[in-house]
Amino acid sequence: MRAVVQRVNRASVIVDTIVVASINRGIAALVGFRNDDTESDLEYIARKLVELRIFPDANGKMNCSLQQIGGELLVVPQFTLYGDARKGRRPSYSEAMEPKVASSLFEEFVEMCSRKGIPVRKGVFGAHMYFELVNDGPVTILLESRGLF
């Protein structure tokens, strides 16, 4: 599983001109599922998202987690995170999980994050979405459940 994690002041997802999810201060995460991901991959990324110390403490040092600041989480499904563009000009998505299975894992992942005691909002799996955010910092972190790329 992969996640692109962004510390944000606010973020929202729009589908067909309707805001379907929005958050204020917190983390906006694009998440993609690999064809062999398991529940342990989901749990690893869920734990990382809520415990990642990327928010400033009283001294301005990135030392606080989403849990510690009372922040929110916006999770957006993004199968293109497993796009492989090393050959040719058209990315291959052979490592991306089949949509029917990924949709179920996405819902399970959102539920895992919710159980960690933070407000969680989500994008719409399979929809064409507009993703708006104000990146704070900017701070952007890449997470991989099984070794970085």
Short mmCIF file of the C-alpha atoms (twelve columns), coordinates in Angstrom:
data_MODEL
# 
_entry.id   MODEL 
# 
loop_
_atom_site.group_PDB 
_atom_site.id 
_atom_site.type_symbol 
_atom_site.label_atom_id 
_atom_site.label_alt_id 
_atom_site.label_comp_id 
_atom_site.label_asym_id 
_atom_site.label_seq_id 
_atom_site.Cartn_x 
_atom_site.Cartn_y 
_atom_site.Cartn_z 
_atom_site.pdbx_PDB_model_num 
ATOM 1   C CA . MET A 1   0.000   0.000  0.000   1 
ATOM 2   C CA . ARG A 2   1.172   3.501  -0.792  1 
ATOM 3   C CA . ALA A 3   0.144   6.860  0.578   1 
ATOM 4   C CA . VAL A 4   1.053   10.412 -0.328  1 
ATOM 5   C CA . VAL A 5   0.602   12.314 2.920   1 
ATOM 6   C CA . GLN A 6   0.183   16.077 2.988   1 
ATOM 7   C CA . ARG A 7   -0.087  18.294 6.043   1 
ATOM 8   C CA . VAL A 8   -2.929  20.692 5.267   1 
ATOM 9   C CA . ASN A 9   -4.731  23.725 6.627   1 
ATOM 10  C CA . ARG A 10  -7.820  22.539 4.754   1 
ATOM 11  C CA . ALA A 11  -8.747  20.088 2.017   1 
ATOM 12  C CA . SER A 12  -11.836 18.961 0.152   1 
ATOM 13  C CA . VAL A 13  -13.043 16.508 -2.469  1 
ATOM 14  C CA . ILE A 14  -15.594 17.554 -5.073  1 
ATOM 15  C CA . VAL A 15  -17.630 15.178 -7.262  1 
ATOM 16  C CA . ASP A 16  -19.993 16.646 -9.877  1 
ATOM 17  C CA . THR A 17  -19.746 20.155 -8.323  1 
ATOM 18  C CA . ILE A 18  -20.729 18.778 -4.879  1 
ATOM 19  C CA . VAL A 19  -18.310 18.839 -1.945  1 
ATOM 20  C CA . VAL A 20  -18.465 15.244 -0.725  1 
ATOM 21  C CA . ALA A 21  -15.794 15.568 1.989   1 
ATOM 22  C CA . SER A 22  -13.784 18.310 3.619   1 
ATOM 23  C CA . ILE A 23  -11.473 18.814 6.575   1 
ATOM 24  C CA . ASN A 24  -9.714  21.639 8.318   1 
ATOM 25  C CA . ARG A 25  -6.246  21.281 9.862   1 
ATOM 26  C CA . GLY A 26  -4.876  17.788 9.479   1 
ATOM 27  C CA . ILE A 27  -3.706  15.306 6.869   1 
ATOM 28  C CA . ALA A 28  -4.898  14.733 3.326   1 
ATOM 29  C CA . ALA A 29  -3.785  11.300 2.140   1 
ATOM 30  C CA . LEU A 30  -3.943  9.843  -1.355  1 
ATOM 31  C CA . VAL A 31  -3.940  6.055  -0.961  1 
ATOM 32  C CA . GLY A 32  -3.319  3.267  -3.461  1 
ATOM 33  C CA . PHE A 33  -3.538  -0.486 -3.073  1 
ATOM 34  C CA . ARG A 34  -1.141  -3.018 -4.552  1 
ATOM 35  C CA . ASN A 35  -2.565  -6.273 -5.922  1 
ATOM 36  C CA . ASP A 36  -1.154  -8.317 -3.025  1 
ATOM 37  C CA . ASP A 37  -1.892  -5.980 -0.087  1 
ATOM 38  C CA . THR A 38  -3.234  -7.535 3.091   1 
ATOM 39  C CA . GLU A 39  -4.868  -6.251 6.242   1 
ATOM 40  C CA . SER A 40  -1.422  -5.811 7.827   1 
ATOM 41  C CA . ASP A 41  -0.468  -3.346 5.048   1 
ATOM 42  C CA . LEU A 42  -3.602  -1.325 5.774   1 
ATOM 43  C CA . GLU A 43  -2.979  -1.356 9.520   1 
ATOM 44  C CA . TYR A 44  0.625   -0.217 9.046   1 
ATOM 45  C CA . ILE A 45  -0.371  2.809  6.958   1 
ATOM 46  C CA . ALA A 46  -3.371  3.657  9.200   1 
ATOM 47  C CA . ARG A 47  -1.126  3.670  12.271  1 
ATOM 48  C CA . LYS A 48  1.509   5.762  10.488  1 
ATOM 49  C CA . LEU A 49  -1.061  8.351  9.386   1 
ATOM 50  C CA . VAL A 50  -2.374  9.051  12.865  1 
ATOM 51  C CA . GLU A 51  0.998   8.783  14.648  1 
ATOM 52  C CA . LEU A 52  3.262   10.547 12.117  1 
ATOM 53  C CA . ARG A 53  4.891   13.511 13.883  1 
ATOM 54  C CA . ILE A 54  4.662   16.209 11.212  1 
ATOM 55  C CA . PHE A 55  2.903   19.001 13.130  1 
ATOM 56  C CA . PRO A 56  4.798   21.702 15.014  1 
ATOM 57  C CA . ASP A 57  5.073   21.738 18.791  1 
ATOM 58  C CA . ALA A 58  5.263   24.934 20.889  1 
ATOM 59  C CA . ASN A 59  8.851   25.457 19.678  1 
ATOM 60  C CA . GLY A 60  7.991   25.082 16.002  1 
ATOM 61  C CA . LYS A 61  9.648   21.651 15.720  1 
ATOM 62  C CA . MET A 62  7.747   18.911 13.856  1 
ATOM 63  C CA . ASN A 63  7.079   16.830 16.921  1 
ATOM 64  C CA . CYS A 64  3.295   16.353 17.152  1 
ATOM 65  C CA . SER A 65  0.991   13.798 15.571  1 
ATOM 66  C CA . LEU A 66  -2.481  14.130 14.126  1 
ATOM 67  C CA . GLN A 67  -3.836  12.638 17.349  1 
ATOM 68  C CA . GLN A 68  -1.965  15.151 19.495  1 
ATOM 69  C CA . ILE A 69  -3.216  18.229 17.632  1 
ATOM 70  C CA . GLY A 70  -6.808  17.000 17.363  1 
ATOM 71  C CA . GLY A 71  -6.553  17.108 13.568  1 
ATOM 72  C CA . GLU A 72  -8.693  15.543 10.879  1 
ATOM 73  C CA . LEU A 73  -7.909  13.034 8.132   1 
ATOM 74  C CA . LEU A 74  -9.122  13.088 4.532   1 
ATOM 75  C CA . VAL A 75  -8.481  9.831  2.656   1 
ATOM 76  C CA . VAL A 76  -8.712  9.825  -1.150  1 
ATOM 77  C CA . PRO A 77  -8.418  6.627  -3.220  1 
ATOM 78  C CA . GLN A 78  -5.813  6.920  -5.995  1 
ATOM 79  C CA . PHE A 79  -5.000  3.794  -8.030  1 
ATOM 80  C CA . THR A 80  -2.497  5.774  -10.132 1 
ATOM 81  C CA . LEU A 81  -0.047  5.679  -7.213  1 
ATOM 82  C CA . TYR A 82  0.874   2.267  -8.615  1 
ATOM 83  C CA . GLY A 83  1.438   3.597  -12.120 1 
ATOM 84  C CA . ASP A 84  4.791   2.423  -13.490 1 
ATOM 85  C CA . ALA A 85  6.167   4.797  -16.120 1 
ATOM 86  C CA . ARG A 86  9.674   3.348  -16.406 1 
ATOM 87  C CA . LYS A 87  8.987   1.991  -19.907 1 
ATOM 88  C CA . GLY A 88  7.408   4.000  -22.686 1 
ATOM 89  C CA . ARG A 89  5.138   6.970  -22.189 1 
ATOM 90  C CA . ARG A 90  1.955   5.298  -20.982 1 
ATOM 91  C CA . PRO A 91  2.062   4.097  -17.368 1 
ATOM 92  C CA . SER A 92  1.324   0.455  -16.595 1 
ATOM 93  C CA . TYR A 93  -0.994  -0.256 -13.682 1 
ATOM 94  C CA . SER A 94  -0.265  -3.975 -13.444 1 
ATOM 95  C CA . GLU A 95  0.663   -3.696 -9.748  1 
ATOM 96  C CA . ALA A 96  -2.537  -1.824 -8.828  1 
ATOM 97  C CA . MET A 97  -5.244  -3.848 -7.136  1 
ATOM 98  C CA . GLU A 98  -8.357  -4.791 -9.110  1 
ATOM 99  C CA . PRO A 99  -11.021 -2.086 -8.446  1 
ATOM 100 C CA . LYS A 100 -13.670 -4.379 -6.936  1 
ATOM 101 C CA . VAL A 101 -11.246 -5.691 -4.311  1 
ATOM 102 C CA . ALA A 102 -9.567  -2.300 -3.791  1 
ATOM 103 C CA . SER A 103 -12.951 -0.663 -3.146  1 
ATOM 104 C CA . SER A 104 -13.583 -3.054 -0.279  1 
ATOM 105 C CA . LEU A 105 -10.076 -2.530 1.144   1 
ATOM 106 C CA . PHE A 106 -10.502 1.236  0.882   1 
ATOM 107 C CA . GLU A 107 -13.633 1.083  3.051   1 
ATOM 108 C CA . GLU A 108 -11.839 -1.212 5.517   1 
ATOM 109 C CA . PHE A 109 -8.903  1.210  5.624   1 
ATOM 110 C CA . VAL A 110 -11.152 4.205  6.329   1 
ATOM 111 C CA . GLU A 111 -12.794 2.239  9.162   1 
ATOM 112 C CA . MET A 112 -9.365  1.326  10.621  1 
ATOM 113 C CA . CYS A 113 -8.396  4.989  10.664  1 
ATOM 114 C CA . SER A 114 -11.705 5.958  12.291  1 
ATOM 115 C CA . ARG A 115 -11.163 3.433  15.087  1 
ATOM 116 C CA . LYS A 116 -7.974  5.306  16.015  1 
ATOM 117 C CA . GLY A 117 -10.090 8.128  17.427  1 
ATOM 118 C CA . ILE A 118 -9.729  10.849 14.818  1 
ATOM 119 C CA . PRO A 119 -12.329 12.418 12.510  1 
ATOM 120 C CA . VAL A 120 -12.015 10.778 9.081   1 
ATOM 121 C CA . ARG A 121 -13.573 11.907 5.804   1 
ATOM 122 C CA . LYS A 122 -13.199 10.122 2.486   1 
ATOM 123 C CA . GLY A 123 -13.289 10.573 -1.256  1 
ATOM 124 C CA . VAL A 124 -15.529 8.476  -3.491  1 
ATOM 125 C CA . PHE A 125 -13.934 5.311  -4.820  1 
ATOM 126 C CA . GLY A 126 -14.023 5.145  -8.624  1 
ATOM 127 C CA . ALA A 127 -15.423 8.650  -9.080  1 
ATOM 128 C CA . HIS A 128 -13.827 11.469 -11.027 1 
ATOM 129 C CA . MET A 129 -12.861 13.814 -8.194  1 
ATOM 130 C CA . TYR A 130 -11.457 17.289 -7.833  1 
ATOM 131 C CA . PHE A 131 -9.082  17.382 -4.880  1 
ATOM 132 C CA . GLU A 132 -8.425  20.817 -3.438  1 
ATOM 133 C CA . LEU A 133 -6.043  21.492 -0.591  1 
ATOM 134 C CA . VAL A 134 -3.891  24.077 1.083   1 
ATOM 135 C CA . ASN A 135 -0.623  22.311 1.875   1 
ATOM 136 C CA . ASP A 136 0.888   23.582 5.133   1 
ATOM 137 C CA . GLY A 137 4.654   23.946 4.961   1 
ATOM 138 C CA . PRO A 138 4.586   22.458 2.402   1 
ATOM 139 C CA . VAL A 139 4.957   19.095 4.088   1 
ATOM 140 C CA . THR A 140 4.533   16.010 1.890   1 
ATOM 141 C CA . ILE A 141 5.605   12.497 2.927   1 
ATOM 142 C CA . LEU A 142 5.540   9.245  0.937   1 
ATOM 143 C CA . LEU A 143 4.590   6.074  2.806   1 
ATOM 144 C CA . GLU A 144 4.955   2.510  1.577   1 
ATOM 145 C CA . SER A 145 3.845   -0.508 3.600   1 
ATOM 146 C CA . ARG A 146 6.609   -2.746 2.205   1 
ATOM 147 C CA . GLY A 147 9.753   -0.731 1.587   1 
ATOM 148 C CA . LEU A 148 9.788   2.601  -0.197  1 
ATOM 149 C CA . PHE A 149 9.313   2.127  -3.926  1 
# 
